Amino acid sequence: MFIIGNFLIALATVLNYALTFYMWVVIARAVLSWVNPDPYNQIVRIINNLTEPVLSQIRRRLPVSYGGIDFSPIIIFLVIIFLQEFIVSSLFGLGKSLL
């Protein structure tokens, strides 16, 4: 059980880092939406390619744009915080109980 406990703790840590990284990418996307970046810039294209699939799904399912302001990044933040508090914490707790 020791190996499974360590595996679950490592999985929770990697998932937590991935969710935090994605949150920072969404923040960068929101900041870029305030300015007019060059759409052919490689970094701008990477950020758009990473965030647009998730943002478009939220925009399609929920009316999150009011008065020209897009609130879909806030929905993503709430989902990421939920996943970090529920799934990551549960994996940590389960992993620690198996040690």
C-alpha positions, 0 to 999 in steps of 0.5 A, a space after each residue: 500500500 506504500 507504493 500506491 499511497 506515494 503514487 496518489 500523492 505524486 499524482 495529486 501534486 502533478 495535477 495541482 501544478 498542471 491546474 495552477 499552470 493552466 490558471 496562469 495561462 488563462 490569466 495571460 489570455 485575459 490580459 492579452 484580451 485587454 490589449 491588441 496583440 499581434 495575432 501572428 506572435 508565437 506566444 499569443 498563438 500558443 496561449 490562444 490554442 491552449 485556452 480557446 477550446 475550453 473558453 469556447 465550450 463555456 461560451 457556448 453553454 453559458 451566457 457569460 458575456 454581458 456588455 462586451 465583458 467576457 466572464 468565461 475566464 472567471 468560470 474557468 477559475 472557479 472550476 480550477 479552484 473546485 478541482 484543486 480543493 476537491 480532487 487534489 485534496 482527496 487524492 492527497 488525503 487518500 494517499 496519506 491514509 495509505 502510507 
